[in-house]
Amino acid sequence: SLCFPQKLWKMVESEQFQSIWWSEGGKCVAINEELFKEEVLGRAGPLRVFATQSMKSFLRQLNIYGFTKMPRDFQRSASLPEFLAEEAAASAHSQVLCYYNPNFNREHPHLLEKCKRR
């Protein structure tokens, strides 16, 4: 079974999830909180991704693996998919959370193995 950062990577890379995507050109993970709760944490049985159904526990996992929350400055994302996801979240009044980890970078998948529990 995959460890937390590997599961997260698969999700962000997957077309299957609308609630989580790469932002800041692949340097951060963006999460539409309300949609994520429903789409990912709300899954049960064999479709379950993470051991928790709680957003708080999920965010704690991010912290344990060295992710830091980025302030959401209002600069617009350069890429169209990022921009559209942000617009959709804004119109639904959901919060978009952005988390950064120097070892979690779309351009450098080999760094993933350095994503360790603190």
N, C-alpha and C positions, 0 to 999 in steps of 0.2 A: 504494500500500500504506500501511497505517496505521502511525503511529509507536507506540512502546511504550505511552505513557499512553492513547492512543486504543484500542488493543487491550485494555488492562486494563479500561478503562471499559466497553467492549462486553461483556466477560466478566462483570463484576460485575453489569451490568444484565440479562444473559441468564438465562433460566430453565434453560438447557442445562447449566450447571455447578453441581455440588453442593459443590465444594471451595473456592469463593470467594464472598464476599458482603459487603454493606455492614454495618458495625457502628457502634456509637456514634451511632446515628441518622443514618447517611449521611456521617459525617465520617472514618471509617476503613475500610480494606479488611481484612477478616479472611480468613485462608487456613488451611484444614485441611491441614497440610503433607503428611502421608502420602497423603491422597486426591488432593491437587493434583499430586503427583509422578506418580501413576498416570493420573489423568483428563486432565491438561493436558500435562505434560511428556513423558508416555509416548506421545503421539500421533506418528504418522509420516506421511510423504507429504503429500498435499493437505490433510489434516485438522490438520496441524501449526499451532499457534498462534504459538509463539515459536521463534526460531532455535536455542534451546538445549534440551537435555533434562536439564540440571543445575540442581538447586535453588539451588546456590551462585551460579551465573551469573544466574539469575532474580533472586535477592535483590540481587546487585550492580547489576543494571539498576534495581531500585527505588531503591537508594541514589544512583545516578547521576542519577536524575530527582527527587531531593530528598525521597524518602520517608524517614521515620524510624520505627524500631520503637518501638511503644508497650509499656510494661510491661503485662502482663496482670493487672490488678487483678481481684479476684474478684467485682466487682459484677456482678449479673446484667443481661443486656440487656433492654431494655424490650419490644422487639418479639418476637412469638412466633416468626417464622422464625429470627431471630438466636439466640434462646434454644434452640430445637430443634437448630440447627446446632451450637451449643456443647455441648449435651448429647450429641449423637451423637459429636462429636469426643472428648469426655471419656470416653465409654464405650468408644471404640475406642483409648483411650490415645494419641491423636494430639495433636500440639501444634497449637494455634491461634495463628497469628502475626497480629499486628495492626500495620498500617502506616498512618502519617498523613502527609498532604501538604496544606498549606492550600489549594492550588489543585486538589485532587482531592476534590470535595464533591458529593454527590448533589443537594443543593438548588441548587447553582450550577454547572451544566454549562458555562457560558460561561468559567469560570476555567480549564478544561482547556487552553486554548491557552497559558496561562502556565506549564504544566508543561514545562519545558525541561531539556535535558541540562546538567549542571554544567560 
